[in-house]
């Protein structure tokens, strides 16, 4: 799978670890920045990754900032992107299983690297259930402008 990654300065080192994990699992990684731990504006990097998912160039994205919230708020402005802030194994599983999330947003300042690795693994392995959930996903896209 082709997966975009993005972070701001708060999530830079964790993003670098996520890239290694994704590569070790056989995925192609498209790094949308940032390139260091120096202060940057998260919307710039979230937008780059979200555009990769929206255009179909990448199937999914993993984005990190201090809380994951800013990345998700930005990413969800892009047509077809369903970005979820995940903070537990359960929220990560449900983001995929019921919401068919295609962008995982994580808080580098609120999660350990072990948690981040685990949530990425769950996100990648959990299938979308479809059925009644597909009807709801379609309604989300009806509201896109």
N, C-alpha and C positions, 0 to 999 in steps of 0.2 A: 504494500500500500504506500502511496505517496502522502506524506504528512508534513504540513507546515508547522513550524515552531516560531514563537515570538515571545519576547519579554521586554520589560523595561529594566532599569538598573537594579531594582530590588530582586528581580527573578533571574538575573543574568547567569549566575553560577549554577543555579538549579536547571535552567534551560540547557546549559552545556551538558549537564549530566543526563537530562532527558534525551538529548540528541544521541548520546552514546548508547543509551538503553534502546531507543528505537532502531538504531543502526544494527545493534547486536541481535535484534529480533527479525532482521531482514527487511526493514522498511526503508524506503527512500525518504530522506529528510530534506526539506526546503527551509533553510534558516532565513527568517525574515527580520532578524536583528533583535535586539541591539547587539553591538559587538564588544561591549565592555561594561564595567560596573559604574561608569560615569553617568551622572544624572541626565535622564532624557524624559520625553513626554510619552507615556504609554499609548495614547491613541494613534500615534504615528506607526507604531509597530503592530498593534492589534489590527489596524486597517490593512496593512500589507498581508498579514496571514489570512484575515477574513476574505480579502479579495481573491486569494488563491483558492479558497473553498467555494466561494460564490461562483467563480468562473468555471469550476470543475477541474482546475489544474491539480488541486490536491483534494483527496477524499475527506480528510479530517485535519484538525489543527490542535496543537497543545500550546496554550499560552500561559505565561506566568507574570504576575506583578506582585505587589505587596499582599493584596487580598484576593486577587482574581476578579474582583468586581469591575474595576475599570476596563479590563480587557473584554469582559463579557458585554458590558454596556456598549462598547464601541463595536465589537464584532456583530452584535445583533442588529445593527443598522444595515447590514449587508443582506441583500436578497438571498434567501436559501440557507443562510447560516443560522444554526440553532446552537448557540453557545451557552454552556451551563457552568456556573460556579459550583464546584464540588468540594465538599469538606468532610466527607466520610465515605466508607466503602458503600454504604447503602445509597447515599445521594449519587454517587458515581454510577452504580449499577442502574438505578432508576432513570438517570439522565439518558442512558442508552436504551434501556429496555422499554420505557414508556414514552420518552420524548424524542427518541432518535437524534440525540444531540450529536453534532458533527464537529464541535469545538469544545475542548475541555479547558476550563480556566481554573487555575489553581493559585492559592496564596502562598508565596514563598516565605512570607513572614509569619504565617500561621500554621504551616505544615512542616514536618520534618522531611528530609530527603527520602527516608524509608516510606513515609506515607505517600509522597509524590510518586515514587516508583510503583507502589501498590495501586494507586488510583489510575495511573496510566495503563497498567496491566489490565485492570478491570474494565476500563473504558474500551480498550482494544478488543477484548475477548467477549464482551457482552453483546448479544444480538438484539436488534429491535424486534419487539413482539408483533408489531403490525396490528391487524384486527381493529378493534375499537380505537386503538391509539392512533392509527393512521388517519382516521376521520378527524381527530383532534389536531394532528399535525397539519393536515390540509387546511383547517380553519386558521391556523397561524398564518399560513402563506396567503390566504384570502385577504388578510389585513395589511400585507406589504404594499407599500406605495412606490 
